[in-house]
Amino acid sequence: MVCESEGAVAGCVFYVREPSFLYIGRLAVLPHYRRQGIGGTLLRAVERRAVDLGLSRVRLGVRRPLDRLRAYYLSRGYVAIGLETHQGYKEPTVVKMEKTVVDRSSG
């Protein structure tokens, strides 16, 4: 998915459907467009897509040193569910996070 501003791509998000959740592989906003809510808009769009696909969870991974990014996702309802270690490393390199999403249009 992409988000445009005045005809220019301002940000994008890549996601993959897994059997029981939608996985966000990358969410990026160009520096000029940051702090304008574009990241949140893209995140909500993926969450809506998960619901549209009949999935109730969205997952992502954040590199361990990126405390501010982890805090960003925590503030949007994501919780840490585990750690992952990239090949070649002895210590965990990624915090796996997940959010339960629900269809708010019904009932």
N, C-alpha and C positions, 0 to 999 in steps of 0.2 A: 504494500500500500504506500502511496505517496500523499503528501500534503503540499499543496501549492499556495503561493502567495503572489498575486498579481502575475500569474502565468509562469512563475519560476518555482522549481521544486525547492521547498524549504526544509523538508524532512521526509524520512521514510522508515518503514518497519518491515522486516522480513519475518515471516512466521511459517511454521510447518504443522500440519495436522498429524497428530499421533493418535493411536487408538482411543485413548481416554482423556486427552487434553490437547490444547493448542500450545505449541512451543514457540516463544519469541526468540529468534536467533540473533537479531540485531535491531536496535531502534536508534536512529541518529537524526539530529537536527543541525543544520548548518549554523555556524557561530552567529551570523548576522540575525538569525531568527530565534535564537534561544531566549528564554524567559518571557515568551509570548503565549505559552500554553499549547504549543504545537506538539510537544512530546506527550502531554496528557491527552490531547485529542487523538493522537495515533494509538496510544495505549487503550483508550476507551473503544476505539474502532476495532481493535483486535479482540477485546473482551466481548463486544457485541457480535463479532464474527463467530467466536466460540459458541455463544448462545445460539446463534442462527444454525450452527452445525450440530446442535444438540449436545454440546460438551459443557461441562460445568466447571472446568478448571483451565487456567492459563499458567504456564510455567516459563521460567527464564533463568538464566545464570548470570551472576555478577562476579567479576574477579575480586578476590578477597581484599586487595589493597584499596578498592574504590568505596570507601566508607560513605561518602556523600551520595553516590549513586544507589547504594543499598538503602540508605535513609530515604531517598526519593521513592523507591518502590515500597518501602515499609509504610510511608505516609499515604500510599495509594491502595493499601489493603493487602499487599503481598507479605507472606511470612516465609522465613527460612525453613526449609524442609530437609536440608542435608548439605553435604560437602562433596566436591568432586575433585579428583586429582588428574591433571593433564599428564599424558605420557611423557616420561623423562623427568618428572618431579617426584620428590619423596613426600612432600607436604601437600595438603589440599590447596588448590589454586582458585576454586570457584565455589561460591555459595549458591546453591540451588534455591529458588524461591517460587512460591505458588500462590495463586489467588483463586478462591471459589467465586464463580460468577453465576448469576441467576437471571432468568427472564423476568424483568420488572414490568413488562407490558401486560402480563396475565394476572388477574386477580388482585 
